[in-house]
Amino acid sequence: MRFARRRFRLATGAFTASLAAVLAGCSTAPIAPPQPVQPVQPVQLRVIGFNDFHGHLEPSGMTLSLPDPAKPGATQRVTVGGAAAFAGLVNRLRAGSPHSVVVSSGDMIGGAPLVSTLFRHESTIEVMNRMGVEVGAPGNHEFDAGSVELQRVLAGGCGPNPPGAMTNSCALQPYAGARFQLVAANVERADGAHLLAPSWVKQVGPVKVGFIGAVTRWTPGIVVPSGVAGLRFVDEAEAINRAAAALKAQGVHTLVVTMHEGGEIGGPQQAGDWNDERCPGLRGPIVDLAKRITPDVDLILTGHSHQGYRCVVDGRPIIQSFSYSRALSATDLFIDPKTGRVDRAATRSRNLPVFNEHTEAAQRTAIAAAQPAPWDAVLRDATPDAAVAQQVAVFSAAAAPRTLRVVGRIAGSFERGERGKGDSAAGRLIADAQWAATRAPAQGGAQLALMNPGGIRSDLHCRGTPPCAVTFGDVFTMQPFGNSLVVMSFSGAELKALLESQQPPGRAGAHLLHPSASLRYRWVASAPHGQRVQDLSIDGTPLRPEATYRVTVNSYLAEGGDGFTLLKTGRDRLGGAVDLDALLEYLRTTTLAPVAAPRITWVD
């Protein structure tokens, strides 16, 4: 027992000595300071947006009116556009961000020049594939040929090529379809199912970003009604909010809306600055929609109105970048990788012109220098995409035999002018051509013709010294839809009611049809509905309410397009030539000069 106690004392002493040595060592060694917590770096996503491309693959002399950096408050006309330059700017924007996505806000196709329409828009889709478009919303023009054709264009495969057709599917090679997703939360079939997926999700590093699409709910009134039969176009904001809630339930907290509806800024005498985030005078459907779209949405890309603006409302950008490949928008979103939410205070955005090889060097340098970083370097360094240029050149060469054929001469330019107030030289030209094609008794005995302004897709320019040659491509770009002419009968009272319906109750402005030379009247904008059309005459004779009049319109209007539902009631219908053929024949017969005098006298 005594021995055991001695061993215990020895062991205890040894342990105590060892512990003392350890503690002594610890007292002399430096204590490492705590390491600082490294801040979490946000995930940057660059959203490259565009709208209303309308198959404008070639530059074709396009311009933009942009602020002049050297003259505050003044603007300058700048040459821009074309798919190769557009793709080059996209490439340069991609190079400046670790993550990017290219997004369309509708009307990528439809209402397009021959280089797109001739190939059933397969040429445009193939260029968009090469450009790397990932997602978009349909516009109303995506429905021009109906929902079945839209789905073929997206899915691929060759469409029918009946003998004598103006267009040709799979003209150069088999067509594989779109490599991007179209989304539309507000387009439903009769059974409530969506025609297209409401949304699309992109994985961006550790976070998910949701893209929700919508098209203007008024689409059925601005496309051929038969093309959207059986579809419902519901309220855009309500559909977007339902899709946003579904995405949030899946844990997607960064949300982008791409919508084919928009607005405008500025006034008739002074266009707004497309990069002034205050957006003075912002008006149009987008104002109400933006108020009703859930605040969970971080960015709203818009289209349809072919305007340029970059508004910041309640901390989120609302953007549109003109049309026809002339510009695009870039928005940098900075996303917390832990929460998946956007730091809206860090968001930056810009509308950017698409400079091309024809842009004046001094203009390009000055405009680029006036941009804040990083957009200044983007504009300075962007170069056309050679692969896209080659791709467009192949389609252009295939279309050239038709495009460059001279079909007539004109003594001046026929311009569309300001929409809304009276008629234009371009509208008068087309209406007169349609009246001439249907005036003979055998062709319908028309006494007048009416043309919708939205169907006039471009001016008819006189380039050089008159008389100027007009090519098939020029005329096709002006009238690309291939509608047939329809002659129908109305009483004088019904005709006046039709003209009064150009501004129905509740609509803020008028949507005036362009008349042929035989029809004249005064439009008194301040008068009440039903009394705005005054001094109405046909061939110089006052309208008689009980008389019968033969009226020519295109088949789009004849089905009630653009909201002119009274045209669906026209009697004794007789179909006629294609509108394009009527215009070609009219141009062939003589050298035409623009008619300066309006046929509608506008009175405020």
Helices and strands as residue ranges (DSSP letters): H 2-28, E 43-50, E 63-67, E 75-79, H 83-95, E 100-104, H 114-117, H 122-131, E 133-136, G 140-143, H 147-155, E 181-182, E 187-189, E 199-204, E 207-215, G 219-221, G 225-228, E 231-233, H 236-249, E 254-260, H 285-292, E 299-301, E 308-313, E 316-321, E 327-335, G 344-346, E 348-353, H 361-369, H 375-381, H 386-403, E 406-410, H 425-438, G 441-443, E 448-451, G 453-455, E 468-471, H 472-478, E 484-491, H 492-500, E 514-515, E 519-524, E 533-538, E 541-542, E 548-554, H 555-558, G 561-563, G 565-569, E 571-578, H 579-589, E 600-603
